[in-house]
């Protein structure tokens, strides 16, 4: 008779979940014993890195990923990036070992008290099977829950003595829908509002990229001759940023956002919250007299929006239907936005100069993974994303995602055979949150350049302190950190980029290397403005 472990591994094969991210612990060893040769265990040195690697891998492969954590402490270690996976809408199957069932009443060492409650509310479903024989079926339900919209992480707590128990017959494989179309009558109403608008504007969110809907987004923008904004703080690029109708990213505060939309009477938001705000700058949510139309696949996102009429549906399907419903307009297209002025020469160079140089040497078909909050505005202004699936960051605002996510994405590019170059831009503060990911990248021999703007401070927090008039905040400087030495310690190459004229040469060498290369780049300590 087959065991629970054998039946579960057969199911994981059928589901395509043969790559497991994790950091092994004693409660996981019964699951991992005699690890099958056709599976790949991606070893992270800390659970937060494991979760973010799995997140990046799932986003790049457009498939769910499995990450295996170590009972309650390991789940706790991974929680920050589990919060990010929730906001990123990433389908992750997160499993964690649990102590032996026969001892759970005693709450022994490494038992997880209320295991299914621990990761909530940042999972779609959380469960500890009542019987060992329920484990395979729980995996199947977890998979179905993770991929259905809105996609997201799920959690299973699995007692360590379940794996050798005799299994029930394996659960029957079944498929579930991962997209749903909008209500046609309500969609026609949206089309009527847009057709009658004097000056419509489009706001697109990350779901447009997840739905592979850039062509439909471009077609709708051109049909309406409307300007296009990315929704505030997007975790993906949502529209070709070299398109003449693209305006940039909306500010993520209430008053400034409404000011950016002034002059428009109909605002169509597709695939984004309404809106992702921070910090609090009060004002009206919309310009006076404007009407907002909201397309989302998430009922909760629709319910919490402070303004607007909502329509539930897949972003790509809704955009395609709107293009079909709307007649061409005789409005003139808006003029293209101006290119930024050349950066000023300073010593050390500004972040603006660094990213202008990066844009000049950006690899064809490159994927940018970004976690440099204080430099984000200048990075996005200088480096314009022009292809789908080419920009990834954290939707949660929490640090420690970018570096391990870049490792997962680079691995996915190799595993899928696409081989797109992946470049991470990680601030010197963010770099230390999940620095252990460098070791995994080195062991996997991934050609991953990690560009680190070094300003030796939490500049984003200094900017918030200025905005909120909170002087005297401690611990905002970061002296005495040797990023190159850390890179070498984890088995990576490293070159200090103290001359921007060398960036093209150094970046090219890093992309051709057989290991990750960390590129610390000293920049000025100028504190950016938040808005």
C-alpha positions in Angstrom: 0.0 0.0 0.0 1.3 3.5 -0.9 2.2 5.8 1.9 1.0 9.4 2.4 4.4 10.6 1.4 4.5 8.5 -1.9 1.0 9.6 -2.8 1.8 13.3 -2.1 5.0 13.2 -4.2 3.0 11.7 -7.1 0.5 14.4 -6.8 3.2 17.1 -6.7 4.6 15.7 -9.9 1.2 15.8 -11.6 0.8 19.4 -10.5 4.3 20.4 -11.8 5.5 21.3 -8.3 8.9 19.6 -8.5 10.9 22.6 -7.4 10.8 23.0 -3.6 12.2 26.2 -1.9 13.1 26.0 1.7 15.5 25.7 4.7 15.2 22.2 6.1 14.3 21.6 9.8 13.7 18.6 11.9 9.9 18.6 11.5 10.4 18.6 7.7 12.9 15.8 7.4 10.3 13.0 7.2 8.8 14.7 4.1 12.2 15.4 2.6 13.8 12.0 3.3 15.1 10.1 0.2 14.4 13.3 -1.8 13.3 12.2 -5.3 15.9 12.6 -8.1 13.4 14.3 -10.4 12.8 17.1 -7.8 14.9 20.1 -7.2 15.4 21.5 -3.6 16.4 25.2 -3.7 18.3 25.7 -0.4 17.9 29.1 1.2 19.7 30.0 4.4 16.7 31.6 6.0 13.0 31.2 5.5 12.3 34.8 4.5 14.6 34.3 1.5 13.0 31.0 0.7 9.5 32.6 0.5 10.7 35.5 -1.7 12.7 33.1 -4.0 9.5 31.1 -4.5 7.5 34.2 -5.1 9.9 35.4 -7.8 10.0 31.9 -9.3 6.2 31.7 -9.4 5.8 35.1 -11.0 8.4 34.4 -13.7 7.1 30.9 -14.5 3.4 32.0 -14.3 2.8 28.9 -12.2 2.4 28.2 -8.5 5.5 27.4 -6.4 6.0 25.3 -3.3 7.9 26.6 -0.3 8.6 24.4 2.7 9.1 26.1 6.1 10.1 24.9 9.6 7.1 24.7 11.9 6.2 27.9 13.9 9.6 29.6 14.1 10.3 29.1 10.4 6.8 30.3 9.5 7.5 33.4 11.6 10.8 34.0 9.8 9.0 33.9 6.5 6.0 36.0 7.5 7.4 39.4 6.1 7.7 38.0 2.7 4.5 36.0 3.0 2.8 39.4 3.5 4.5 40.5 0.3 3.3 37.4 -1.6 -0.3 38.2 -0.4 -0.1 41.7 -1.8 1.8 40.5 -4.9 -1.1 38.1 -5.7 1.5 35.3 -6.0 0.2 31.7 -5.9 2.4 30.0 -3.3 1.8 26.7 -1.6 3.4 27.2 1.8 3.9 24.1 3.9 5.4 23.8 7.4 6.2 20.8 9.5 4.3 20.2 12.7 5.3 18.1 15.7 4.2 14.5 16.0 0.4 14.1 16.4 0.8 11.8 19.4 2.6 14.6 21.4 0.6 17.7 20.3 -1.6 17.6 23.4 1.6 18.2 25.4 2.7 21.1 23.3 6.3 19.8 23.0 9.3 21.7 21.7 8.7 22.9 18.1 5.0 22.3 18.2 3.1 25.1 16.4 0.2 26.3 18.6 -2.8 27.1 16.4 -0.7 26.4 13.4 -3.4 27.3 10.9 -4.0 30.6 12.6 -0.3 31.7 12.5 0.0 32.9 8.9 -3.4 34.6 8.9 -4.7 36.9 7.5 -2.0 36.8 4.8 -3.1 33.5 3.2 -6.2 32.6 1.2 -6.6 29.3 3.0 -4.9 27.8 6.0 -5.3 24.2 7.2 -3.8 21.4 9.3 -5.3 18.1 8.1 -7.4 16.2 10.6 -6.1 12.8 9.4 -2.8 11.9 7.8 -4.7 10.4 4.9 -6.1 13.9 4.1 -2.7 15.4 3.3 -2.7 14.7 -0.5 -6.3 16.0 -0.9 -5.3 19.1 1.2 -2.5 19.8 -1.3 -4.9 19.6 -4.2 -7.3 22.0 -2.5 -4.4 24.3 -1.7 -3.3 24.3 -5.3 -6.8 25.1 -6.5 -7.2 27.9 -4.0 -3.9 29.5 -4.7 -4.4 29.8 -8.5 -8.0 31.0 -8.5 -8.5 34.8 -8.6 -7.4 36.7 -6.8 -4.4 34.4 -6.7 -2.3 34.3 -3.5 -0.5 32.1 -1.0 -2.1 29.2 1.0 -0.7 27.4 4.0 -0.6 23.8 5.2 0.6 22.6 8.6 1.8 19.0 8.2 2.6 16.7 11.2 5.9 15.0 10.9 4.5 11.5 11.6 1.9 11.6 8.8 4.2 10.7 6.0 4.7 7.0 6.6 1.0 6.3 7.3 -0.9 4.3 4.7 -2.6 6.5 2.2 -6.2 6.6 0.9 -6.7 6.2 -2.8 -5.1 9.3 -4.5 -7.4 12.3 -5.0 -8.8 12.7 -8.5 -7.0 15.3 -10.5 -9.2 18.2 -11.6 -8.8 21.6 -13.1 -10.1 25.0 -12.0 -10.7 28.3 -13.8 -8.1 31.0 -13.3 -9.8 33.8 -15.1 -13.4 35.1 -15.3 -15.1 37.5 -17.7 -16.9 40.6 -16.5 -20.6 41.0 -16.5 -21.5 42.0 -20.1 -24.3 44.4 -19.3 -22.2 46.3 -16.7 -19.2 46.3 -19.1 -21.4 47.9 -21.8 -22.3 50.6 -19.2 -18.6 51.3 -18.6 -18.1 51.5 -22.4 -20.9 54.0 -22.6 -19.4 56.2 -19.9 -16.0 56.1 -21.7 -17.5 56.9 -25.1 -19.4 59.9 -23.7 -16.4 61.2 -21.7 -15.0 64.6 -22.6 -11.5 63.8 -21.3 -11.0 60.1 -20.1 -7.9 58.9 -18.4 -6.7 55.3 -17.9 -5.0 54.0 -14.8 -3.5 50.5 -15.0 -2.3 48.2 -12.3 -0.2 45.1 -12.0 -3.1 42.7 -12.9 -2.7 44.0 -16.5 0.8 42.6 -16.6 -0.2 39.4 -14.8 -2.9 38.9 -17.5 -0.4 39.4 -20.3 -2.7 42.2 -21.4 -0.3 44.9 -22.6 -1.6 44.7 -26.2 -5.2 45.2 -25.1 -4.1 48.0 -22.8 -2.4 49.8 -25.7 -5.3 49.2 -28.0 -7.7 50.7 -25.5 -5.5 53.7 -24.9 -5.2 54.4 -28.6 -8.9 53.9 -29.2 -9.7 56.5 -26.6 -6.7 58.8 -27.3 -6.4 58.9 -23.5 -3.3 59.4 -21.3 -2.2 56.4 -19.3 -0.9 56.3 -15.7 0.4 53.4 -13.7 -1.4 53.1 -10.4 0.5 54.2 -7.3 3.4 52.0 -6.1 2.9 49.3 -8.8 4.7 46.0 -8.2 4.9 45.4 -12.0 5.2 47.6 -15.1 1.8 47.9 -16.7 2.2 49.6 -20.0 5.0 50.3 -22.5 6.7 53.3 -20.8 8.1 54.6 -24.1 4.6 54.9 -25.5 3.7 58.6 -26.2 0.5 58.3 -24.1 2.2 57.0 -21.0 2.4 59.6 -18.2 4.3 57.8 -15.5 3.3 56.5 -12.0 0.6 58.3 -10.0 1.7 59.8 -6.7 0.6 57.6 -3.8 -1.1 60.2 -1.5 -4.7 61.2 -1.6 -4.4 64.9 -2.4 -1.5 64.8 -4.9 -3.1 61.9 -6.7 -6.4 63.7 -7.3 -4.4 66.8 -8.4 -2.6 64.6 -11.1 -6.0 63.6 -12.5 -7.4 67.1 -12.6 -9.1 67.9 -15.9 -10.4 64.4 -16.5 -14.1 63.6 -16.2 -13.9 59.7 -16.4 -11.1 57.7 -14.7 -10.9 54.0 -15.7 -8.9 52.0 -13.2 -8.0 48.4 -14.3 -6.2 45.8 -12.3 -5.2 48.0 -9.3 -6.6 49.0 -5.9 -8.3 52.4 -5.7 -5.8 53.4 -4.5 -2.6 52.3 -2.8 -2.0 55.3 -0.6 0.9 56.2 1.7 1.7 58.6 3.3 -1.4 60.4 4.5 -1.8 63.7 2.6 -5.5 64.5 2.9 -7.7 65.8 0.1 -10.4 64.7 -2.2 -10.0 61.2 -3.7 -10.9 62.5 -7.2 -11.1 65.9 -8.9 -14.5 67.6 -8.6 -17.0 66.2 -11.0 -14.9 63.1 -12.0 -16.4 59.6 -12.2 -14.3 56.6 -11.5 -14.8 53.1 -13.1 -13.0 50.2 -11.4 -12.2 46.8 -13.0 -10.8 44.2 -10.5 -10.8 40.5 -10.0 -10.9 40.9 -6.2 -14.2 41.5 -4.5 -12.5 42.8 -1.4 -10.5 45.3 -3.4 -13.8 46.5 -4.9 -15.5 46.7 -1.5 -12.9 48.8 0.2 -12.5 51.4 -2.6 -13.5 54.8 -1.2 -14.9 56.0 -4.6 -16.1 54.6 -7.9 -18.3 52.0 -9.6 -16.8 48.6 -9.7 -16.9 45.7 -12.2 -15.5 42.2 -11.3 -13.5 40.5 -14.0 -10.2 39.6 -15.4 -8.2 42.6 -16.4 -7.2 41.2 -19.8 -10.6 40.0 -20.7 -12.2 43.3 -19.7 -9.7 45.4 -21.7 -10.2 43.3 -24.8 -14.0 43.6 -24.5 -13.8 47.4 -24.0 -11.7 47.7 -27.2 -14.4 45.8 -29.1 -17.3 47.9 -27.6 -15.8 51.4 -28.0 -15.9 53.3 -31.3 -12.8 55.3 -32.4 -12.6 58.8 -31.1 -11.8 62.0 -33.0 -9.9 63.4 -30.0 -6.2 64.2 -30.6 -3.8 62.0 -28.6 -2.2 63.8 -25.7 1.4 65.1 -26.3 4.2 62.8 -25.1 5.8 63.6 -21.8 9.2 65.3 -21.9 12.4 63.4 -21.5 14.3 64.2 -18.3 17.2 66.6 -18.5 20.7 65.1 -18.4 21.9 64.5 -14.8 24.2 67.0 -13.2 27.8 65.9 -12.7 28.6 65.5 -9.0 31.2 63.6 -6.9 30.1 61.1 -5.8 27.4 60.8 -8.6 23.8 61.2 -7.8 21.3 58.3 -8.0 19.9 60.1 -11.0 23.3 59.9 -12.8 23.7 56.2 -11.8 20.4 55.2 -13.3 20.8 57.3 -16.4 24.0 55.3 -17.0 22.2 52.1 -16.2 19.5 53.0 -18.8 22.2 53.6 -21.4 23.5 50.1 -20.9 20.3 48.2 -20.1 20.4 44.7 -21.6 17.9 43.9 -24.4 14.9 42.0 -22.9 16.2 42.6 -19.4 14.2 42.1 -16.2 14.5 44.6 -13.4 14.0 43.6 -9.8 13.9 46.7 -7.7 14.1 47.3 -4.0 15.7 50.8 -3.5 12.9 52.9 -2.0 14.7 56.1 -1.6 15.9 56.0 -5.3 12.7 54.6 -6.8 11.4 57.7 -8.4 14.6 58.5 -10.3 15.1 54.9 -11.3 11.6 54.7 -12.8 12.1 58.1 -14.5 15.4 57.1 -16.1 14.9 53.4 -16.9 11.7 53.0 -18.9 10.3 49.5 -19.1 9.1 48.6 -22.6 8.3 44.9 -22.5 5.8 42.9 -20.4 7.1 40.9 -17.4 10.2 43.1 -17.1 9.7 44.8 -13.7 9.2 43.3 -10.3 9.1 44.8 -6.8 7.2 44.3 -3.6 3.5 45.4 -3.4 3.6 45.3 0.4 6.2 48.0 1.0 8.2 45.6 3.2 11.9 45.2 2.7 13.8 41.9 2.2 11.9 40.7 -0.9 13.9 42.1 -3.8 17.3 40.2 -3.6 15.9 36.7 -3.0 13.1 37.4 -5.5 15.7 38.2 -8.1 17.3 34.8 -7.4 14.0 33.0 -8.0 13.4 35.0 -11.2 16.9 34.3 -12.5 16.4 30.6 -11.7 13.1 30.6 -13.5 14.6 32.2 -16.6 17.1 29.3 -16.7 14.6 26.6 -15.9 12.2 27.8 -18.6 14.9 28.2 -21.2 14.0 31.8 -21.9 17.3 33.0 -20.5 16.3 36.7 -20.1 18.9 38.7 -18.3 17.9 39.6 -14.7 19.4 42.7 -12.9 18.6 43.5 -9.3 18.8 47.1 -8.0 18.9 46.8 -4.2 19.5 49.8 -1.8 22.3 49.4 0.7 19.7 49.3 3.5 17.5 46.7 1.8 20.5 44.6 0.9 21.0 43.4 4.4 17.4 42.2 5.0 17.8 39.0 3.0 21.5 39.0 2.2 21.7 35.2 2.7 20.1 34.9 -0.8 23.5 35.6 -2.3 24.7 32.2 -1.1 21.9 30.4 -2.9 22.5 32.4 -6.1 26.2 31.5 -5.9 25.5 27.8 -5.4 23.1 27.9 -8.4 25.7 29.7 -10.4 23.3 32.3 -11.6 24.6 35.2 -13.7 22.8 37.8 -11.6 24.2 41.4 -11.3 23.1 43.1 -8.1 23.6 46.9 -8.3 23.7 48.5 -4.9 23.4 52.3 -4.6 25.4 53.1 -1.5 24.4 56.2 0.4 25.1 54.8 3.9 21.7 55.8 5.2 18.0 55.0 5.3 17.3 58.0 3.0 13.7 57.1 2.5 13.1 57.4 6.3 14.9 60.7 6.4 12.6 61.9 3.6 9.5 60.7 5.6 10.9 62.5 8.7 11.1 65.7 6.6 7.6 65.3 5.3 6.1 64.5 8.7 8.2 67.0 10.6 9.7 64.4 12.9 13.3 65.5 13.6 15.7 63.6 15.7 14.7 60.0 14.7 17.6 57.7 15.6 19.4 55.0 13.6 18.9 56.4 10.1 22.6 56.2 9.1 24.4 53.0 8.1 28.2 53.4 8.5 30.8 50.7 8.5 29.1 48.2 6.1 31.5 46.5 3.6 29.1 45.2 0.9 31.9 43.9 -1.3 33.3 41.8 1.5 29.9 40.4 2.3 29.5 39.4 -1.4 32.8 37.6 -1.4 31.9 35.8 1.8 28.8 34.4 0.2 30.8 33.2 -2.9 29.9 36.1 -5.2 32.0 38.3 -7.4 32.1 42.0 -6.6 33.3 45.2 -8.2 33.0 48.6 -6.6 31.5 50.9 -9.3 33.4 54.1 -8.5 33.4 55.3 -12.2 30.1 55.3 -14.1 31.9 55.2 -17.4 32.8 51.6 -16.5 29.2 50.6 -15.8 28.6 49.1 -19.3 31.7 47.0 -19.2 31.1 45.8 -15.6 27.4 45.0 -16.2 28.2 43.1 -19.3 30.8 41.0 -17.5 28.4 40.3 -14.7 25.7 39.1 -17.1 28.3 36.7 -18.7 29.6 35.4 -15.4 28.9 32.0 -13.9 28.0 33.4 -10.5 26.2 36.5 -9.1 28.2 39.8 -9.1 27.5 42.5 -6.5 28.2 46.0 -7.7 28.3 48.6 -4.9 28.0 52.1 -6.4 28.7 55.0 -4.1 26.2 57.8 -4.6 25.5 61.2 -3.0 23.7 61.4 0.3 21.0 63.8 -1.0 17.7 63.0 0.6 14.9 62.7 -2.0 11.4 64.1 -1.7 8.7 61.6 -1.0 6.2 63.3 -3.3 
